[in-house]
Amino acid sequence: MNINKVMLYGNLTRDPEVRQLPSGMNVANIGMATNRYYNNQQGERVEEVEYHNVVLFGRLADLAQQYLSRGKGVFIEGRLRTSNWDDKETGQKRYKTEIVGEQMQFGPRRDGETSAAPQQQPASPQAAPATAAKKKDDAPEYPEATINPDDIPF
């Protein structure tokens, strides 16, 4: 059995670069950084950063272009692909390993950040404060319910 699976959560190091293939399909190249923290032998906390090149095709490329920008968090699930070519100047064989994204999830929004989707306006001025309070709290309101332990079947 062979497995080629990559799962990354990190921040974009640059805005997505989108181009179109001759077939009409969009391709996006994104750069990601992932961080690892550990304590060295002296007990000092050390941060190690890895940089990754990710390629997205089709709908994922469209979504990346629309919603992602430098600094935003994103979760990418995909596979590794290594390309090779001969360098025209030196004649040496060159290699490039990148991640081909197959699934993508956006990271959490930061405070004050709005989504790219248009927001609905409140119908009346009285509804505006309630809507603003709801956005600020961002927690769903559940009705209070009393649970009788005798009603639980186990």
Secondary structure by P-SEA (a helix, b strand, c coil): cccbbbbbbbbbcccbbbbbccccbbbbbbbbbbbbbbbccccbbbbbbbbbbbbbcaaaaaaaaccccccbbbbbbbbbbbbbbbcccccbbbbbbbbbccbbbbccccccccccccccccccccaaaaaaaaaaacbbbbcbbbbbcccccc
